[in-house]
Amino acid sequence: MRISKIEIENFRLLKNFSMDLENELSLVIGKNNMGKTSILLVLEKFLNPSDGNRFSFDDFNTEYKKMIKVLIEDPILMTEEDYKPLGIKMRLFIEYNQQDNLSNISRLMMDLNPLNNVIVLGFEYSLEYRKYHKMKDDFKKFQTSEEQKVKKDNKYKPKSAFDFLKHRQEDFFSLIRKSLEYNIETKTVNESVFLNLGKEQISIKDVINFKYISARRDVTNKDVDKTLSTQTSRIYEKTESPDEQNKAVEDFKDKLSETDDHLSGIYKTLFNGIVEKVRNFGGVKINESDIEIISTLQHRELLKGNTTVVYKHDEDSRLPEHYNGLGYMNLISMIFEIEILVHEFKRETEKIPADINLLFIEEPEAHTHPQMQYVFIKNIKALLSEGIKRNDGIKRKLQYIISTHSAHIVADSDFDDIKYLTREASGVIAKNLKDLSERYSKNPKYYHFLTQYLTISRAEIFFAEKAILIEGDTERILIPTLMRKIDIEEREKFSGEGESDRYLPLLSQNISIVEVGAYSHVFEVFIDFLGMKTLIITDLDAVCEDGNSCEVSKGKGYSNASIRHFYDSPSLEDLTNRSFDRKCLRKESDKWVIDRKGNLCIVYQVEEDGYNARSFEDAYIHINKGFIKDNKQNFAGLKLKEHFDNGKSAYFLAENCIKKKTHFAMDIIYQSDSNLSNWKIPAYIKEGLLWLKED
C-alpha cells in the first residue's frame, strides 16, 4: 500500500498542484520559492493537526485571497444551491493490492469494483455555507465599527477585508476529512460523492503515519549544544520497550541496581547531617516518618542527562560533540533522528504500525560539503530500505520524500526518483523526470547521453532561473566576464539619464552556464521540459562545397547540427540575413516557432563592421584587432604574432595564430582594464545576453 499522488489546492504557492510519488524515494527539486517546504507543511497541517499547527490567513494562495475578498464584500448573499465550499484542499491517492491487509481501509472504500484499487482521501480547510453566511454578517458589523472609528478620528485608516480575515478566519473555516469516490476507468475524482470521516468517526491514524525532519534543525557547534547527546537518550527510549528486552538493556539495568546499593551507602554518610537536623526539629518519628536518602537511578532519566557523544581521535583524545564541524554534526543528527522516527513508526506500544508510513526529509545538505552530500544520497536508500520491521514479525514499507537544493545530491540520484518543481502560467507544477524517456523515445541515444551527462556534471541547471548552453572551454571561461561587462555598460548607460538599470544585472540573476559541445540539439526536449529561458551560443561553422571550413563570405553551407535542427535546415544565406527577432523561439506542439517573447534563443556570428565571422575567435579578433596588437606580446595563447601587423584577415588569424583557445580566453581577461572597457563583445553574444537579461 502506498501514496501514489498528492494533489494540493490554494495553499501558498500551490494553487492547483499535483505530484506523483514513487514506491520509496521521491526526490523533490527546483529553484528557490517553488513550494517544496509548502508540501511538507500542508501534509503536517492536515495529517497531524494540533493547536500549534493551525492554518493561518497567510496560508491561503494569493489568488484565493482575492476571491474570498470579493465574496465577503459582495452585497449579494449567494443561495446554498449556488454556493460551493471554498478553501485549502489536499487529496491523497492511495493504491493497494491483493497482498495488502485491507482491514484499516475497508470503511474508506467507496467502490467495490475489484478492478478499482485506489482510495482517495480528501482533506479540506474550507468555508461551509452556514459559516459563509455568518462571515458576511460579521463583516458588515466590522465595517460599521470601522466607519465609526473614522468619524471619531479623520486620520484613522479603516481596516480592510484582509485585516478582518487575518484575525477572524478561524471562526469561519473548519477542517473536514473525506473519502472521495474515484472512477478507475476515467481516473477522475467525483467530489459530490464522499464519506465524511468526521461524522462517521472514522480515524485514519492506522492508515497513514506522517513524520518529518525539518531543514531548521537544532544542531549548532556551541559549547552548550547537546543535540547529539540528547538524541542518544531518545534513541534508547524508543529501543527500550516491553517487547524488546534485549540482553544489553537487561545488563544495563542490573548494573544500575548494583550501583544503587553502593551509592545508598555513600548517601547515608553524605546526607547524615541534614537528616539529623530534620530529626532535631521533630520531623522524624521512628517507624513512621524516619527518612533515608537512597539511590534510585532510572535508566531512561540517566541517559537523558548523562550521555555524551564524543569524537575519538586516538586512545587518549576524546573531544565533545560541539568541537566538530556543523556538517558532521548535521549528518550524524539526521541519522540519529531517522533512527528515532523509524522506531516511532513501529508504534511498539500500539497494536500495529500504520499501513502507510511517510517520512519527509527537508534539505539534508544543510552545512555539508559536496562529498558528504554524495555520501548521504548514496546511502539513504540502503538505510531506509528495510522499512518498518518489528521483532514480532510485522513489517511495513517506508515511503519517503527528500527535498533539496543540492546539485550534488541530484547528480548522484536516480532520474526516475526526481520530481522537478517549476512555475508555469497556471502556477507551480511538478514534473517527473522519468517522463523524459518517453519524450526521447524517437532518439533513445539522446536520452542516454543526457542522463549520463547530467548525473556526472551540470546538475545545477535544475536550480537555475535561466540557462546558457555553450560549446566549449573558451565560452565557459569568458561568459562570466562578458556578463559583467554588459552589467557595467548598462549601468553606465542609464545612470547618465538618472534612471536605474532596467533589468536585474546578469550576475545577480540565477543563471546556469552549461557546456554542451556541439550537442545543444540533444538538449532540445530537456530545455522544453525545464521550461526555463535558455540562450544557446554557438558558431556559424560555414563550409565550402567540399565540406571543409572556410570564411563565411566564401561558404556554400554550414556544418552546425544544432542550428540545422532548431531552425529546420535554413540556408547559409538565410542565416546570415536573419534578424535577431527571428532567432527567438517557443515550442508549439512538437515544433519550434519564431516568437520574440519565446523562452529559447540561438545566437551565432553576425555581420559586424562589414564582416561576418565564422567562430568566436574570428569574431573577437575582427572587432578587437587593435587591442590584441597592443598586447600581443603578453598573449600567451598566440603564436605567429607578426601576422597581426601585416593585414591578415580575422579568419586567417583565428585559424593560424591561436596556440590554444583556453589560453587566448585567459589572455583577454588578464589584459582587460578594471572596467573591461578596452575591448568589445562580439555583437551576436551581446544581443543574446541582453535578451537573456530581460525578465
C-alpha positions as CSV (number, residue, x, y, z in Angstrom):
1,M,0.0,0.0,0.0
2,R,1.4,3.4,-0.9
3,I,0.5,7.0,-1.7
4,S,0.7,7.3,-5.5
5,K,-0.1,11.0,-5.8
6,I,-0.6,14.2,-3.8
7,E,-2.9,17.0,-5.0
8,I,-3.0,20.4,-3.3
9,E,-5.1,23.4,-3.9
10,N,-4.9,27.0,-2.7
11,F,-2.1,26.5,-0.2
12,R,0.5,29.3,-0.6
13,L,2.2,28.9,-4.0
14,L,0.5,25.6,-4.6
15,K,-2.7,26.9,-6.4
16,N,-3.5,23.7,-8.3
17,F,-0.7,21.3,-7.6
18,S,-0.2,17.6,-8.3
19,M,2.8,15.4,-7.6
20,D,3.3,11.7,-8.2
21,L,5.2,9.7,-5.5
22,E,7.4,6.7,-6.1
23,N,7.3,3.5,-4.1
24,E,10.2,4.5,-1.9
25,L,12.2,7.7,-2.6
26,S,10.7,10.8,-4.2
27,L,13.4,13.5,-4.6
28,V,11.8,16.9,-4.9
29,I,14.0,19.6,-6.6
30,G,13.6,23.0,-8.1
31,K,14.8,26.6,-7.7
32,N,14.0,28.7,-4.7
33,N,10.4,29.7,-3.9
34,M,8.8,26.8,-5.7
35,G,6.8,25.4,-2.8
36,K,9.0,22.5,-1.6
37,T,8.5,23.5,2.0
38,S,4.8,24.1,1.4
39,I,4.4,20.4,0.5
40,L,5.8,19.4,3.9
41,L,3.7,22.0,5.8
42,V,0.4,21.1,4.2
43,L,1.0,17.4,4.9
44,E,1.7,18.2,8.5
45,K,-1.2,20.5,9.0
46,F,-3.7,18.1,7.6
47,L,-2.3,14.8,8.8
48,N,-1.1,15.9,12.3
49,P,-3.5,18.8,13.2
50,S,-2.9,20.5,16.5
51,D,-3.4,23.8,18.3
52,G,0.1,24.8,17.5
53,N,-0.2,23.7,13.9
54,R,-3.2,25.5,12.5
55,F,-3.8,27.1,9.2
56,S,-3.5,30.9,9.1
57,F,-4.8,33.5,6.7
58,D,-1.4,33.8,5.1
59,D,-1.5,30.1,4.1
60,F,-4.2,30.9,1.5
61,N,-3.0,31.2,-2.0
62,T,-2.8,34.9,-3.2
63,E,-5.5,34.4,-5.9
64,Y,-7.7,32.6,-3.4
65,K,-7.4,35.6,-1.0
66,K,-8.7,37.9,-3.7
67,M,-11.6,35.5,-4.4
68,I,-12.6,35.4,-0.7
69,K,-12.3,39.2,-0.6
70,V,-14.7,39.6,-3.5
71,L,-17.0,37.0,-1.9
72,I,-17.1,38.8,1.5
73,E,-17.5,42.3,0.1
74,D,-20.2,41.4,-2.4
75,P,-23.5,42.8,-1.1
76,I,-25.4,39.9,-2.6
77,L,-25.7,36.7,-0.5
78,M,-25.3,33.5,-2.6
79,T,-28.0,30.8,-2.3
80,E,-27.0,27.5,-0.8
81,E,-27.6,25.8,-4.2
82,D,-25.2,28.2,-5.9
83,Y,-22.6,28.2,-3.2
84,K,-19.6,25.8,-3.5
85,P,-17.3,25.4,-0.4
86,L,-14.0,27.1,-0.8
87,G,-10.7,26.7,0.9
88,I,-7.4,24.8,1.1
89,K,-7.6,21.2,-0.2
90,M,-5.4,18.2,-0.2
91,R,-6.1,14.8,-1.8
92,L,-4.0,11.7,-1.2
93,F,-4.4,8.9,-3.8
94,I,-3.7,5.5,-2.1
95,E,-3.0,2.4,-4.2
96,Y,-3.3,-1.1,-2.7
97,N,-3.0,-4.7,-4.0
98,Q,-4.2,-8.1,-3.1
99,Q,-1.3,-8.8,-0.8
100,D,-2.2,-5.8,1.5
101,N,-4.2,-6.1,4.7
102,L,-7.4,-4.1,3.9
103,S,-8.9,-4.1,7.4
104,N,-7.9,-0.4,8.1
105,I,-9.1,0.9,4.7
106,S,-12.3,-1.2,4.3
107,R,-14.5,1.5,5.7
108,L,-12.9,4.1,3.4
109,M,-13.7,2.2,0.2
110,M,-16.3,3.9,-2.0
111,D,-16.2,1.4,-4.8
112,L,-16.4,-2.4,-4.5
113,N,-15.3,-2.9,-8.1
114,P,-12.4,-5.4,-7.8
115,L,-10.5,-3.6,-10.6
116,N,-10.5,-0.3,-8.5
117,N,-7.5,-0.4,-6.3
118,V,-7.4,3.3,-5.5
119,I,-8.8,5.2,-2.4
120,V,-8.8,9.0,-2.4
121,L,-8.6,10.7,0.9
122,G,-9.7,14.4,0.8
123,F,-8.7,17.0,3.4
124,E,-10.2,20.4,3.4
125,Y,-9.9,23.6,5.3
126,S,-13.0,25.2,3.9
127,L,-15.8,27.7,4.3
128,E,-19.1,25.9,4.6
129,Y,-22.3,27.7,3.6
130,R,-23.5,28.3,7.2
131,K,-20.2,29.8,8.1
132,Y,-20.1,31.8,4.9
133,H,-23.5,33.4,5.9
134,K,-22.1,34.2,9.4
135,M,-18.9,35.6,7.9
136,K,-20.8,38.1,5.8
137,D,-22.9,39.2,8.7
138,D,-19.9,39.6,11.0
139,F,-18.1,41.6,8.3
140,K,-21.0,44.0,8.0
141,K,-20.7,44.7,11.7
142,F,-16.9,45.1,11.4
143,Q,-17.4,47.6,8.6
144,T,-19.8,49.6,10.7
145,S,-17.3,49.6,13.6
146,E,-14.6,50.8,11.2
147,E,-16.8,53.6,9.8
148,Q,-17.4,54.9,13.4
149,K,-13.7,54.9,14.1
150,V,-13.1,57.0,11.0
151,K,-15.8,59.5,12.1
152,K,-14.1,59.9,15.5
153,D,-10.6,60.4,14.0
154,N,-10.3,61.5,10.5
155,K,-6.7,60.3,10.5
156,Y,-7.7,56.7,11.2
157,K,-7.3,54.4,8.2
158,P,-10.2,51.9,8.1
159,K,-9.2,48.2,8.1
160,S,-9.9,46.1,5.1
161,A,-11.5,42.7,4.5
162,F,-8.0,41.1,4.7
163,D,-7.5,42.7,8.2
164,F,-10.8,41.2,9.2
165,L,-10.0,37.7,7.9
166,K,-6.5,37.7,9.4
167,H,-8.0,37.8,12.9
168,R,-11.3,36.0,12.3
169,Q,-10.6,33.4,9.6
170,E,-10.5,30.5,12.2
171,D,-14.1,31.4,13.2
172,F,-15.4,30.5,9.7
173,F,-13.1,27.9,8.2
174,S,-13.0,24.3,9.5
175,L,-11.2,21.0,8.9
176,I,-13.1,18.3,7.0
177,R,-11.8,14.8,6.2
178,K,-13.4,12.7,3.4
179,S,-13.1,9.6,1.4
180,L,-14.0,10.5,-2.2
181,E,-15.3,8.4,-5.0
182,Y,-12.8,7.5,-7.6
183,N,-13.6,6.3,-11.1
184,I,-10.8,3.8,-12.1
185,E,-11.8,3.9,-15.8
186,T,-11.8,7.7,-16.3
187,K,-9.2,8.2,-13.5
188,T,-11.2,11.0,-12.1
189,V,-12.5,12.0,-8.6
190,N,-16.2,12.6,-8.0
191,E,-16.3,15.4,-5.4
192,S,-20.0,15.1,-4.9
193,V,-19.9,11.5,-3.7
194,F,-18.0,11.2,-0.5
195,L,-17.9,9.8,3.1
196,N,-17.5,12.4,5.8
197,L,-14.9,10.7,8.1
198,G,-15.5,13.1,11.0
199,K,-19.2,12.5,11.1
200,E,-18.7,8.7,10.7
201,Q,-16.0,8.8,13.4
202,I,-13.5,7.0,11.1
203,S,-9.9,7.5,12.1
204,I,-7.0,7.4,9.6
205,K,-4.2,7.1,12.1
206,D,-3.8,3.4,11.3
207,V,-3.8,4.2,7.6
208,I,-1.2,7.0,7.4
209,N,1.5,8.0,9.8
210,F,3.4,11.1,8.7
211,K,6.7,12.4,10.2
212,Y,9.3,14.8,9.0
213,I,12.8,16.1,9.7
214,S,12.8,19.9,9.1
215,A,15.6,21.9,7.5
216,R,15.5,24.1,10.6
217,R,17.4,21.6,12.7
218,D,18.6,22.3,16.2
219,V,22.3,21.4,15.5
220,T,24.9,24.0,16.4
221,N,28.5,23.8,17.4
222,K,28.3,26.0,20.5
223,D,29.7,24.5,23.6
224,V,26.3,24.4,25.3
225,D,24.8,22.3,22.5
226,K,23.9,18.8,23.4
227,T,21.8,17.8,20.4
228,L,23.5,14.5,19.6
229,S,23.8,13.5,23.2
230,T,20.1,14.3,23.8
231,Q,19.2,12.2,20.7
232,T,21.1,9.2,22.1
233,S,18.7,9.1,25.1
234,R,15.7,9.4,22.7
235,I,17.0,6.5,20.7
236,Y,17.3,4.5,23.9
237,E,13.7,5.4,24.9
238,K,12.4,4.1,21.5
239,T,14.6,1.0,21.6
240,E,13.9,0.0,25.2
241,S,10.3,-1.3,25.3
242,P,8.4,-4.3,26.8
243,D,8.7,-6.1,23.5
244,E,12.4,-5.6,23.1
245,Q,14.1,-6.5,26.3
246,N,17.4,-7.4,24.8
247,K,20.5,-8.5,26.7
248,A,22.2,-5.1,26.6
249,V,19.2,-3.4,28.2
250,E,19.0,-6.1,30.9
251,D,22.7,-5.8,31.6
252,F,22.4,-2.1,31.9
253,K,19.6,-2.3,34.4
254,D,21.4,-5.0,36.5
255,K,24.5,-2.7,36.7
256,L,22.3,0.2,37.8
257,S,20.9,-1.9,40.6
258,E,24.3,-2.7,41.9
259,T,25.3,0.9,41.7
260,D,22.1,1.9,43.6
261,D,23.2,-0.3,46.6
262,H,26.7,1.2,46.6
263,L,25.6,4.8,46.3
264,S,23.0,4.4,49.0
265,G,25.7,3.6,51.5
266,I,27.6,6.7,50.4
267,Y,24.4,8.9,50.6
268,K,23.9,7.7,54.2
269,T,27.1,9.4,55.3
270,L,26.8,12.3,52.8
271,F,23.3,13.4,54.0
272,N,23.6,12.3,57.7
273,G,23.9,16.0,58.8
274,I,20.7,17.2,57.1
275,V,18.8,14.1,58.3
276,E,19.9,14.8,61.9
277,K,18.6,18.3,61.6
278,V,15.3,17.1,60.5
279,R,15.2,14.7,63.4
280,N,16.1,17.6,65.8
281,F,13.1,19.6,64.5
282,G,10.8,16.7,65.3
283,G,10.3,15.8,61.7
284,V,11.2,12.2,62.2
285,K,9.2,9.6,64.0
286,I,10.5,6.1,64.5
287,N,8.8,3.5,62.2
288,E,6.5,6.3,60.8
289,S,8.4,9.1,59.2
290,D,12.1,8.1,59.6
291,I,13.8,9.2,56.3
292,E,16.6,7.9,54.3
293,I,18.2,9.1,51.1
294,I,18.9,6.3,48.7
295,S,20.0,6.0,45.1
296,T,17.2,5.3,42.6
297,L,18.9,5.5,39.2
298,Q,16.3,5.3,36.4
299,H,17.8,4.0,33.2
300,R,15.9,6.5,31.0
301,E,16.5,9.6,33.1
302,L,20.1,8.6,33.5
303,L,20.6,8.6,29.7
304,K,18.8,11.9,29.3
305,G,21.2,13.9,31.4
306,N,24.4,12.0,31.3
307,T,25.0,10.5,27.9
308,T,27.6,12.4,25.9
309,V,28.6,11.9,22.2
310,V,32.3,12.5,21.8
311,Y,34.7,12.3,18.8
312,K,37.5,9.8,19.3
313,H,40.7,11.0,17.7
314,D,43.0,8.5,19.4
315,E,43.2,6.4,22.6
316,D,43.9,9.4,24.8
317,S,41.9,12.1,23.0
318,R,38.1,12.4,23.0
319,L,36.6,15.7,22.1
320,P,33.0,16.8,22.9
321,E,30.4,16.9,20.1
322,H,30.5,20.7,19.6
323,Y,34.1,20.6,18.7
324,N,33.3,19.1,15.3
325,G,32.0,21.0,12.2
326,L,28.4,21.7,11.6
327,G,28.4,19.4,8.5
328,Y,29.4,16.3,10.5
329,M,27.0,17.2,13.3
330,N,24.2,17.8,10.9
331,L,24.8,14.4,9.2
332,I,25.0,12.5,12.4
333,S,22.0,14.3,13.8
334,M,19.9,13.3,10.8
335,I,20.9,9.7,11.1
336,F,20.0,9.7,14.8
337,E,16.7,11.5,14.0
338,I,15.9,8.9,11.3
339,E,16.6,6.1,13.8
340,I,14.2,7.8,16.3
341,L,11.4,8.3,13.8
342,V,11.7,4.7,12.4
343,H,11.2,3.5,16.0
344,E,8.2,5.8,16.3
345,F,6.8,4.4,13.1
346,K,6.9,0.9,14.6
347,R,4.5,2.0,17.3
348,E,5.6,-0.7,19.7
349,T,3.1,0.3,22.4
350,E,0.2,0.2,20.0
351,K,-1.4,-2.7,18.1
352,I,0.3,-2.4,14.7
353,P,2.2,0.2,12.6
354,A,0.1,2.2,10.1
355,D,-0.4,0.8,6.7
356,I,1.5,3.8,5.1
357,N,4.5,5.4,6.8
358,L,5.6,8.6,5.1
359,L,8.8,10.4,6.1
360,F,9.7,13.9,4.7
361,I,13.4,14.9,5.0
362,E,13.9,18.6,4.2
363,E,17.2,19.8,2.7
364,P,19.6,17.3,4.1
365,E,22.5,19.2,2.6
366,A,22.5,21.9,5.2
367,H,26.0,22.7,6.4
368,T,27.5,19.7,4.5
369,H,30.2,19.8,1.8
370,P,29.7,18.2,-1.6
371,Q,31.4,14.9,-0.8
372,M,29.2,14.4,2.2
373,Q,26.1,15.1,0.1
374,Y,27.1,12.4,-2.3
375,V,27.6,10.0,0.6
376,F,24.2,10.9,2.0
377,I,22.2,10.3,-1.1
378,K,24.1,7.1,-2.0
379,N,23.4,5.6,1.4
380,I,19.9,6.9,2.3
381,K,18.1,4.2,0.2
382,A,20.1,1.4,1.9
383,L,19.4,3.0,5.4
384,L,15.6,3.1,4.8
385,S,15.2,0.1,2.5
386,E,14.4,-2.2,5.4
387,G,11.4,0.0,6.2
388,I,9.5,-0.7,9.4
389,K,10.5,-4.1,10.9
390,R,9.3,-5.2,14.3
391,N,10.5,-8.2,16.4
392,D,7.0,-9.6,16.3
393,G,7.4,-10.1,12.5
394,I,5.2,-7.1,11.5
395,K,6.7,-5.3,8.5
396,R,5.8,-2.1,6.7
397,K,7.4,-0.3,3.8
398,L,8.6,3.3,4.3
399,Q,7.8,5.9,1.7
400,Y,10.0,9.0,1.9
401,I,10.2,12.4,0.3
402,I,13.5,14.3,0.2
403,S,13.5,18.0,-0.8
404,T,16.8,19.5,-1.8
405,H,18.6,22.5,-3.4
406,S,21.8,20.4,-3.8
407,A,23.1,19.8,-7.3
408,H,25.5,17.2,-5.8
409,I,22.6,15.2,-4.4
410,V,20.8,15.4,-7.7
411,A,23.9,14.3,-9.6
412,D,24.1,11.1,-7.7
413,S,20.4,10.3,-7.8
414,D,18.3,8.0,-9.9
415,F,16.5,10.0,-12.7
416,D,13.3,8.1,-12.0
417,D,13.1,9.3,-8.4
418,I,13.2,13.0,-9.3
419,K,10.3,15.4,-9.2
420,Y,11.1,18.8,-10.7
421,L,9.1,21.8,-9.5
422,T,8.7,24.7,-11.8
423,R,6.4,27.6,-12.4
424,E,4.0,27.9,-15.4
425,A,1.2,30.3,-16.1
426,S,-1.2,28.2,-14.1
427,G,1.2,28.1,-11.1
428,V,3.7,25.7,-9.6
429,I,3.7,22.2,-11.2
430,A,5.7,19.0,-10.6
431,K,7.2,17.1,-13.4
432,N,8.5,13.5,-13.3
433,L,12.0,13.4,-14.8
434,K,11.3,9.7,-15.8
435,D,8.7,11.1,-18.3
436,L,11.6,12.4,-20.3
437,S,12.4,8.9,-21.5
438,E,9.0,8.9,-23.4
439,R,9.7,12.3,-24.9
440,Y,13.1,11.0,-26.1
441,S,11.5,7.8,-27.5
442,K,12.5,8.7,-31.1
443,N,16.1,9.3,-30.0
444,P,16.9,6.9,-27.1
445,K,20.6,7.6,-27.5
446,Y,20.0,11.2,-26.8
447,Y,18.2,10.3,-23.6
448,H,21.1,8.0,-22.5
449,F,23.6,10.8,-23.3
450,L,21.5,13.3,-21.3
451,T,21.2,11.2,-18.2
452,Q,24.8,10.3,-18.2
453,Y,25.9,13.9,-18.7
454,L,23.6,15.4,-16.1
455,T,24.4,12.9,-13.5
456,I,28.1,13.4,-13.9
457,S,28.1,17.2,-14.1
458,R,25.9,20.3,-14.6
459,A,23.0,19.2,-12.4
460,E,22.9,22.8,-11.1
461,I,20.8,23.6,-14.1
462,F,17.8,22.2,-12.2
463,F,18.0,25.0,-9.7
464,A,18.6,27.9,-12.1
465,E,16.1,30.6,-13.3
466,K,17.8,30.8,-16.7
467,A,20.4,28.8,-18.7
468,I,23.2,29.5,-21.2
469,L,24.3,26.5,-23.3
470,I,27.8,27.0,-24.7
471,E,30.1,24.9,-26.9
472,G,33.4,24.8,-25.2
473,D,36.1,25.9,-22.8
474,T,36.6,29.4,-24.4
475,E,33.0,30.4,-23.7
476,R,33.0,28.7,-20.3
477,I,36.0,30.9,-19.3
478,L,34.7,34.1,-20.9
479,I,30.9,34.2,-20.4
480,P,31.0,35.4,-16.7
481,T,33.3,38.2,-17.8
482,L,31.1,39.1,-20.7
483,M,28.1,39.2,-18.4
484,R,30.0,41.5,-16.1
485,K,31.0,43.8,-18.9
486,I,27.3,44.1,-20.1
487,D,26.2,44.9,-16.5
488,I,28.8,47.7,-16.3
489,E,27.9,49.1,-19.7
490,E,24.1,49.0,-19.0
491,R,24.6,50.6,-15.6
492,E,26.7,53.4,-17.1
493,K,24.3,53.9,-20.0
494,F,21.3,54.5,-17.8
495,S,22.9,56.3,-14.9
496,G,23.6,59.3,-17.1
497,E,19.9,59.7,-17.6
498,G,19.1,59.4,-14.0
499,E,17.5,56.0,-14.5
500,S,18.1,52.8,-12.7
501,D,19.0,49.7,-14.6
502,R,16.0,48.4,-16.5
503,Y,16.7,44.8,-15.6
504,L,18.3,42.9,-12.8
505,P,22.1,42.6,-13.6
506,L,23.1,39.4,-15.3
507,L,25.5,38.5,-12.5
508,S,22.7,39.0,-9.9
509,Q,20.4,36.5,-11.7
510,N,20.4,32.8,-11.1
511,I,21.8,31.7,-14.5
512,S,23.4,28.3,-15.1
513,I,26.1,28.0,-17.7
514,V,26.3,24.5,-19.2
515,E,28.9,23.3,-21.6
516,V,27.3,21.1,-24.2
517,G,29.8,21.0,-27.0
518,A,28.2,20.6,-30.4
519,Y,25.2,18.7,-28.8
520,S,22.8,21.5,-27.9
521,H,20.2,19.9,-30.2
522,V,20.3,16.8,-27.9
523,F,19.1,19.1,-25.1
524,E,16.1,20.3,-27.1
525,V,13.5,18.1,-25.3
526,F,15.2,18.7,-21.9
527,I,15.1,22.5,-22.5
528,D,11.4,22.3,-23.3
529,F,10.8,20.1,-20.2
530,L,12.5,22.5,-17.8
531,G,10.6,25.5,-19.4
532,M,13.3,28.0,-18.4
533,K,14.6,30.8,-20.5
534,T,17.6,29.5,-22.4
535,L,20.2,31.1,-24.6
536,I,22.3,28.9,-26.9
537,I,25.6,30.4,-28.0
538,T,27.0,28.6,-31.0
539,D,29.2,29.1,-34.1
540,L,28.0,29.5,-37.7
541,D,30.6,26.9,-38.9
542,A,30.5,27.9,-42.6
543,V,31.8,25.3,-45.1
544,C,32.7,25.3,-48.7
545,E,31.3,23.0,-51.4
546,D,33.8,20.3,-50.4
547,G,32.6,20.4,-46.8
548,N,35.8,22.0,-45.4
549,S,35.7,25.0,-43.2
550,C,36.0,28.4,-44.8
551,E,35.2,32.1,-44.4
552,V,31.5,32.8,-44.3
553,S,31.8,35.0,-47.4
554,K,33.0,32.0,-49.4
555,G,30.8,29.5,-47.8
556,K,28.1,27.4,-49.5
557,G,26.7,25.9,-46.4
558,Y,27.4,25.2,-42.7
559,S,28.1,22.2,-40.5
560,N,26.3,23.2,-37.3
561,A,23.8,20.4,-36.5
562,S,22.1,22.4,-33.7
563,I,21.3,25.4,-36.0
564,R,20.0,23.0,-38.6
565,H,17.8,21.2,-36.0
566,F,16.3,24.2,-34.3
567,Y,15.7,26.4,-37.5
568,D,14.6,23.5,-39.7
569,S,17.6,23.4,-42.0
570,P,17.7,27.0,-43.3
571,S,20.3,28.0,-46.0
572,L,23.5,29.8,-45.1
573,E,22.2,32.9,-46.8
574,D,19.0,32.8,-44.7
575,L,21.1,32.6,-41.5
576,T,23.4,35.5,-42.4
577,N,20.3,37.7,-43.2
578,R,18.2,36.5,-40.2
579,S,17.1,39.3,-37.8
580,F,17.6,38.8,-34.1
581,D,13.8,38.5,-33.5
582,R,13.7,35.5,-35.9
583,K,16.3,33.8,-33.7
584,C,13.9,33.6,-30.7
585,L,11.7,30.5,-30.5
586,R,8.9,28.9,-28.5
587,K,7.7,25.3,-28.5
588,E,4.3,24.8,-30.1
589,S,3.2,21.2,-30.1
590,D,6.3,19.4,-31.4
591,K,7.7,22.2,-33.4
592,W,9.8,25.3,-32.6
593,V,8.2,28.5,-34.0
594,I,9.5,32.0,-34.2
595,D,8.5,34.2,-31.2
596,R,10.4,37.2,-29.8
597,K,8.9,36.5,-26.4
598,G,9.7,32.8,-26.6
599,N,12.0,31.1,-24.0
600,L,14.7,29.9,-26.4
601,C,17.2,31.9,-28.4
602,I,20.1,30.6,-30.6
603,V,22.8,33.2,-31.5
604,Y,25.7,32.8,-33.8
605,Q,28.1,35.2,-35.6
606,V,26.5,38.1,-37.5
607,E,27.9,40.7,-39.8
608,E,29.7,43.4,-37.8
609,D,31.7,46.3,-39.3
610,G,31.2,44.8,-42.8
611,Y,32.4,41.3,-41.9
612,N,30.7,38.1,-40.9
613,A,32.9,35.8,-38.7
614,R,32.7,32.0,-38.5
615,S,33.7,31.4,-34.9
616,F,34.1,33.2,-31.6
617,E,37.8,33.8,-32.1
618,D,37.2,35.0,-35.6
619,A,34.6,37.5,-34.4
620,Y,36.6,38.7,-31.4
621,I,39.8,39.3,-33.4
622,H,37.9,41.2,-36.1
623,I,36.4,43.9,-33.7
624,N,39.4,43.9,-31.3
625,K,42.4,43.7,-33.6
626,G,43.9,47.0,-32.1
627,F,43.5,45.7,-28.5
628,I,45.3,42.4,-29.4
629,K,48.0,44.2,-31.4
630,D,48.8,46.5,-28.5
631,N,49.0,43.5,-26.1
632,K,50.1,40.7,-28.4
633,Q,53.5,40.2,-26.7
634,N,51.6,39.4,-23.4
635,F,49.2,37.0,-25.1
636,A,50.4,33.5,-24.1
637,G,47.7,31.9,-26.3
638,L,49.1,33.4,-29.5
639,K,51.7,32.2,-32.0
640,L,53.0,33.8,-35.2
641,K,52.2,37.1,-33.7
642,E,53.8,39.1,-36.5
643,H,50.8,38.3,-38.7
644,F,48.7,40.8,-36.6
645,D,50.8,43.5,-38.2
646,N,50.6,42.6,-41.9
647,G,46.9,42.9,-42.6
648,K,45.8,39.3,-42.5
649,S,42.1,38.6,-42.1
650,A,40.5,37.8,-38.8
651,Y,39.6,34.4,-40.2
652,F,43.3,33.7,-41.0
653,L,44.5,34.9,-37.6
654,A,41.9,32.8,-35.8
655,E,42.8,29.7,-37.7
656,N,46.6,30.1,-37.7
657,C,47.7,32.3,-34.9
658,I,45.9,30.9,-31.8
659,K,48.1,28.5,-30.0
660,K,45.5,27.3,-27.5
661,K,41.9,28.6,-27.3
662,T,41.7,28.5,-23.5
663,H,45.0,30.4,-23.1
664,F,43.6,33.0,-25.6
665,A,40.5,33.4,-23.4
666,M,42.5,33.8,-20.3
667,D,44.7,36.4,-22.1
668,I,41.6,38.5,-22.8
669,I,40.7,38.6,-19.1
670,Y,44.2,39.2,-18.0
671,Q,44.8,42.1,-20.4
672,S,41.5,43.8,-19.6
673,D,41.3,47.1,-17.7
674,S,39.3,47.4,-14.4
675,N,36.1,48.3,-16.2
676,L,36.6,45.9,-19.1
677,S,36.4,48.9,-21.4
678,N,39.4,48.3,-23.6
679,W,37.8,45.7,-25.9
680,K,34.3,44.9,-27.3
681,I,31.9,42.0,-27.1
682,P,31.0,40.4,-30.4
683,A,27.6,41.6,-31.4
684,Y,25.9,38.2,-31.5
685,I,26.8,37.4,-27.9
686,K,25.9,40.8,-26.7
687,E,22.4,40.8,-28.2
688,G,21.9,37.3,-26.9
689,L,22.9,38.2,-23.3
690,L,20.8,41.4,-23.4
691,W,17.8,39.2,-24.4
692,L,18.5,36.8,-21.6
693,K,18.8,39.7,-19.1
694,E,15.2,40.7,-19.7
695,D,12.6,39.4,-17.3
